[in-house]
Amino acid sequence: MHTRTLGTQGLTVSEIGYGAMGTATGYGPADDTQSIAAIRAAHELGVTHFDTAEMYGWGEGEKLLGHALAPIRDEVTIATKFGLTKTWATDSRPEHIREVVDNSLVNLGIDVIDVLYQHVPDPNTPVEEVVGVMKEFVDAGKVKYLGLSNAGEDVVRRAHAVHPISVLQHEYSLFAPHDVAPVLPVLEELGIGFVAYSPLARGFLGGAVQSRENYAADDFRQSIGWWKPENFDANTAIVGKLAEFAAGKGATLPQLALAWLLASKPYIVPIPGSRNAARVAQNTAAADLHLTPADLDRITEIAPTGGVGGRRS
């Protein structure tokens, strides 16, 4: 597994990371033992960057990830996030940030958070104030690098002016290829890395997609446009063509989707998540799949505008 540099402050991670949201929330019931085995398998295969958030189980996801990584803490980077409430409201007030970060350190069982993200911009708290509080943790030695998640160009510029931002995180995949396009030139200008969450389109590019009725009522996929009945068949047709193209290259659909991201920009790191060690192995093998310009053109022909229906309901 090769590494990639995110930002200009010294953050270096494996070119494929691990997103831990599914171990705690969003995608049906999880088995902690299986999840821990998947996380440790990822590390054995060369993954060094692991991503979680307070919101993933409201601390339970952090606890699980911290437990799984405890034996190898010094060999990995751990990222977490603040900025949401249990009612899905934004809350980046200084006092809330301080409370959440202190709790995250305890939940993870670590002394230093490698990457601290604001989960989403807060319209009620200027980002300059938010980053000022995040900087306090850097100055105190409790956080190494700062990041933003789901932020646009203006927020990125304003935040970076207060303290260097090492990485922006945003949803990015073959099914959602255009949302981040406006901000990529800003990242290149400022020297900021990019972490792509949901790089397998929340499972639609995972190789075993099912229609909505197969998921629980509280599953995140119930509210995503790709799964709407009027869009589902069109999207599975796109997936079928992509899978066929991948097979022609001796790869799987997830590997093709991840390799596409790796080929897009040298500063992009996708963080697929799986609670299954075998699928983790499949995902990490995408690092060995090299796509040519002709391959990228063919992928664009198959999915020129991404998935049908969008990543929101």
C-alpha positions as CSV (number, residue, x, y, z in Angstrom):
1,M,0.0,0.0,0.0
2,H,1.4,3.3,-1.1
3,T,1.0,6.5,1.0
4,R,-0.4,9.9,0.1
5,T,0.3,13.3,1.7
6,L,-2.7,15.3,2.8
7,G,-2.0,19.0,3.1
8,T,1.4,20.6,3.8
9,Q,1.6,20.1,7.5
10,G,3.0,16.6,7.5
11,L,0.0,14.3,7.4
12,T,0.8,11.2,5.5
13,V,-1.6,8.2,5.3
14,S,-2.3,5.1,3.3
15,E,-3.8,5.8,-0.1
16,I,-6.9,3.9,0.9
17,G,-8.3,4.5,4.4
18,Y,-11.1,3.0,6.4
19,G,-14.4,4.7,7.2
20,A,-16.0,3.4,10.4
21,M,-19.5,4.8,10.3
22,G,-21.1,1.5,9.4
23,T,-19.7,-0.1,12.5
24,A,-22.0,2.0,14.7
25,T,-24.9,3.5,12.7
26,G,-26.7,3.9,9.4
27,Y,-26.5,0.6,7.6
28,G,-28.3,-2.0,9.7
29,P,-27.2,-4.0,12.7
30,A,-23.5,-4.5,13.2
31,D,-21.6,-7.2,15.1
32,D,-18.8,-5.7,17.1
33,T,-16.6,-8.7,17.0
34,Q,-16.9,-8.8,13.2
35,S,-16.3,-5.1,12.9
36,I,-13.2,-5.2,15.1
37,A,-11.8,-8.1,12.9
38,A,-12.5,-6.0,9.8
39,I,-10.7,-3.0,11.2
40,R,-7.7,-5.0,12.2
41,A,-7.7,-6.8,8.8
42,A,-7.5,-3.4,7.2
43,H,-4.4,-2.5,9.1
44,E,-2.8,-5.8,8.3
45,L,-3.4,-5.1,4.6
46,G,-1.6,-1.7,4.9
47,V,-4.4,0.7,5.9
48,T,-3.1,3.3,8.3
49,H,-5.9,5.9,8.3
50,F,-9.2,5.3,10.2
51,D,-12.1,7.7,10.3
52,T,-14.9,8.0,12.8
53,A,-17.1,10.7,14.4
54,E,-19.0,11.5,17.6
55,M,-22.2,11.1,15.6
56,Y,-21.4,7.5,14.8
57,G,-23.3,5.9,17.6
58,W,-22.8,9.0,19.8
59,G,-19.5,7.8,21.2
60,E,-20.1,4.1,20.7
61,G,-18.3,4.1,17.3
62,E,-15.4,5.9,18.7
63,K,-15.1,3.4,21.6
64,L,-15.2,0.4,19.2
65,L,-12.6,1.9,16.9
66,G,-10.3,2.9,19.8
67,H,-10.6,-0.6,21.2
68,A,-9.8,-2.2,17.8
69,L,-6.8,0.0,17.2
70,A,-5.4,0.1,20.7
71,P,-2.7,-2.6,20.1
72,I,-1.4,-0.7,17.0
73,R,-2.2,2.9,18.0
74,D,1.3,4.2,17.1
75,E,1.0,2.8,13.6
76,V,-2.2,4.6,12.5
77,T,-3.8,7.9,12.2
78,I,-7.3,8.4,13.7
79,A,-9.7,11.1,12.6
80,T,-12.9,12.1,14.3
81,K,-15.5,14.9,14.0
82,F,-17.7,17.3,16.0
83,G,-20.5,19.6,15.2
84,L,-23.9,17.8,15.2
85,T,-26.5,17.1,17.8
86,K,-28.7,14.0,18.3
87,T,-31.6,15.9,16.5
88,W,-29.3,16.4,13.5
89,A,-28.9,20.1,14.2
90,T,-25.5,21.8,13.8
91,D,-23.7,22.9,16.9
92,S,-20.2,24.2,16.7
93,R,-20.4,26.6,19.6
94,P,-17.0,26.8,21.4
95,E,-18.3,25.2,24.6
96,H,-19.8,22.3,22.6
97,I,-16.6,21.7,20.6
98,R,-14.5,21.5,23.8
99,E,-17.0,19.1,25.4
100,V,-17.1,16.8,22.3
101,V,-13.3,16.8,21.7
102,D,-12.6,15.9,25.4
103,N,-15.2,13.1,25.2
104,S,-13.8,11.8,21.9
105,L,-10.3,11.5,23.5
106,V,-11.8,9.4,26.3
107,N,-14.0,7.4,24.0
108,L,-11.1,6.6,21.6
109,G,-8.7,5.9,24.6
110,I,-6.0,8.1,23.1
111,D,-4.0,11.2,24.2
112,V,-4.0,12.8,20.7
113,I,-6.5,13.0,17.9
114,D,-4.6,12.9,14.6
115,V,-7.2,14.7,12.5
116,L,-10.0,16.8,14.0
117,Y,-12.9,17.7,11.6
118,Q,-15.8,20.1,11.9
119,H,-18.5,17.7,10.6
120,V,-20.6,20.3,8.8
121,P,-20.5,24.1,8.7
122,D,-22.6,25.7,11.4
123,P,-24.5,28.8,10.1
124,N,-24.8,30.1,13.6
125,T,-21.0,30.0,14.4
126,P,-18.5,31.7,12.1
127,V,-15.9,29.2,10.9
128,E,-13.2,31.6,12.1
129,E,-14.4,31.1,15.7
130,V,-14.7,27.3,15.2
131,V,-11.1,27.0,13.9
132,G,-9.9,29.2,16.6
133,V,-11.2,26.7,19.2
134,M,-9.8,23.8,17.1
135,K,-6.4,25.5,17.2
136,E,-6.5,25.5,21.0
137,F,-6.4,21.8,20.9
138,V,-3.4,21.8,18.5
139,D,-1.6,24.2,20.8
140,A,-2.4,22.0,23.8
141,G,-1.0,18.9,22.0
142,K,-4.3,17.2,21.9
143,V,-4.8,17.4,18.1
144,K,-2.3,17.2,15.4
145,Y,-4.1,18.2,12.2
146,L,-7.2,20.1,11.4
147,G,-9.8,19.3,8.8
148,L,-13.2,20.4,7.5
149,S,-16.1,18.2,6.3
150,N,-18.8,19.0,3.8
151,A,-17.5,22.6,3.4
152,G,-17.4,24.7,0.3
153,E,-14.9,27.1,-1.2
154,D,-15.6,30.2,1.0
155,V,-15.6,28.2,4.3
156,V,-12.4,26.5,3.3
157,R,-10.6,29.8,2.5
158,R,-11.8,31.5,5.7
159,A,-10.8,28.5,7.9
160,H,-7.4,28.2,6.3
161,A,-6.7,31.8,7.0
162,V,-7.0,31.2,10.8
163,H,-5.0,28.0,10.9
164,P,-3.7,25.7,8.2
165,I,-6.3,23.1,7.1
166,S,-4.7,19.8,6.2
167,V,-7.7,18.0,4.6
168,L,-11.2,18.5,3.4
169,Q,-13.6,15.6,3.6
170,H,-16.6,15.2,1.3
171,E,-18.7,12.6,-0.3
172,Y,-17.2,11.7,-3.7
173,S,-17.7,8.6,-5.9
174,L,-18.5,7.5,-9.4
175,F,-22.2,8.1,-8.5
176,A,-21.5,11.6,-7.1
177,P,-18.7,12.9,-9.3
178,H,-19.5,16.6,-9.7
179,D,-20.4,18.0,-6.3
180,V,-16.8,18.6,-5.2
181,A,-15.5,19.9,-8.5
182,P,-15.8,23.6,-7.6
183,V,-13.7,23.2,-4.5
184,L,-10.8,21.0,-5.9
185,P,-9.0,24.0,-7.5
186,V,-9.1,25.8,-4.1
187,L,-7.6,22.7,-2.4
188,E,-4.8,22.7,-5.0
189,E,-4.2,26.4,-4.5
190,L,-4.0,26.2,-0.7
191,G,-2.2,22.8,-0.6
192,I,-5.1,20.9,1.2
193,G,-5.7,17.2,0.8
194,F,-9.0,15.5,0.2
195,V,-10.6,12.5,1.9
196,A,-13.5,10.9,-0.1
197,Y,-16.2,9.4,2.1
198,S,-18.9,7.1,0.8
199,P,-16.6,6.3,-2.2
200,L,-18.8,3.3,-3.0
201,A,-21.9,5.4,-3.2
202,R,-23.2,4.2,0.2
203,G,-23.1,0.7,-1.1
204,F,-24.6,1.1,-4.6
205,L,-21.1,0.4,-6.0
206,G,-20.4,-2.3,-3.4
207,G,-21.3,-5.1,-5.7
208,A,-24.4,-6.4,-4.0
209,V,-26.9,-3.6,-4.1
210,Q,-30.5,-4.3,-3.1
211,S,-33.7,-2.3,-3.4
212,R,-35.1,-0.3,-0.5
213,E,-37.5,-2.9,0.8
214,N,-34.5,-5.0,1.8
215,Y,-33.3,-2.4,4.3
216,A,-34.6,-1.4,7.7
217,A,-36.7,1.7,8.1
218,D,-33.9,3.7,9.7
219,D,-31.3,2.7,7.2
220,F,-29.7,5.7,5.6
221,R,-30.3,4.3,2.1
222,Q,-34.1,4.8,2.6
223,S,-33.5,8.6,2.1
224,I,-31.1,8.5,-0.8
225,G,-32.3,9.3,-4.3
226,W,-30.4,6.5,-6.0
227,W,-32.6,4.0,-4.3
228,K,-35.9,5.6,-5.2
229,P,-38.0,3.1,-7.1
230,E,-38.1,5.4,-10.2
231,N,-34.3,5.6,-10.2
232,F,-33.3,2.1,-9.0
233,D,-33.4,0.3,-12.3
234,A,-31.5,3.0,-14.2
235,N,-28.8,2.9,-11.6
236,T,-28.5,-0.9,-11.5
237,A,-28.1,-0.7,-15.3
238,I,-25.2,1.7,-14.9
239,V,-23.7,-0.6,-12.2
240,G,-24.0,-3.6,-14.5
241,K,-22.0,-1.9,-17.2
242,L,-19.4,-0.7,-14.8
243,A,-19.1,-4.2,-13.3
244,E,-18.7,-5.7,-16.8
245,F,-16.0,-3.2,-17.6
246,A,-14.2,-4.0,-14.3
247,A,-14.4,-7.7,-14.9
248,G,-12.6,-7.1,-18.2
249,K,-9.8,-5.7,-16.3
250,G,-9.7,-8.6,-13.8
251,A,-11.3,-6.4,-11.1
252,T,-14.5,-6.1,-9.1
253,L,-16.9,-3.1,-9.2
254,P,-15.8,-1.8,-5.8
255,Q,-12.1,-2.0,-6.9
256,L,-12.9,-0.1,-10.1
257,A,-14.8,2.6,-8.2
258,L,-11.9,3.1,-5.7
259,A,-9.2,3.0,-8.4
260,W,-11.2,5.7,-10.3
261,L,-10.9,8.0,-7.2
262,L,-7.2,7.3,-6.8
263,A,-6.6,8.1,-10.5
264,S,-8.6,11.4,-10.2
265,K,-6.1,13.4,-8.1
266,P,-2.9,12.4,-6.3
267,Y,-4.1,14.1,-3.1
268,I,-7.4,12.1,-2.8
269,V,-7.7,9.3,-0.3
270,P,-11.0,7.2,-0.3
271,I,-12.2,5.7,3.0
272,P,-14.5,2.8,2.2
273,G,-16.1,1.1,5.2
274,S,-17.0,-2.5,5.6
275,R,-17.7,-4.7,8.6
276,N,-16.5,-7.8,6.7
277,A,-12.8,-8.6,6.6
278,A,-13.1,-10.3,3.1
279,R,-14.6,-7.2,1.7
280,V,-12.0,-5.0,3.3
281,A,-9.4,-7.1,1.5
282,Q,-11.2,-6.6,-1.8
283,N,-11.4,-2.9,-1.2
284,T,-7.7,-2.5,-0.3
285,A,-6.7,-4.4,-3.4
286,A,-8.0,-1.5,-5.5
287,A,-4.7,0.2,-4.8
288,D,-3.1,-2.3,-7.2
289,L,-5.6,-1.5,-10.0
290,H,-4.1,1.1,-12.4
291,L,-6.5,2.8,-14.8
292,T,-5.3,4.3,-18.1
293,P,-6.7,7.5,-19.6
294,A,-8.7,5.3,-22.0
295,D,-10.2,3.4,-19.0
296,L,-11.2,6.7,-17.4
297,D,-12.8,7.8,-20.6
298,R,-14.8,4.6,-20.8
299,I,-16.0,5.0,-17.2
300,T,-17.2,8.5,-18.0
301,E,-19.1,7.2,-21.0
302,I,-20.9,4.7,-18.8
303,A,-21.7,7.2,-16.0
304,P,-21.3,10.7,-17.4
305,T,-23.4,12.4,-14.7
306,G,-23.0,9.8,-12.0
307,G,-26.0,8.0,-10.5
308,V,-29.6,8.9,-11.4
309,G,-31.4,10.8,-8.7
310,G,-28.7,12.2,-6.6
311,R,-27.3,11.4,-3.2
312,R,-30.1,13.1,-1.3
313,S,-33.8,12.2,-1.3
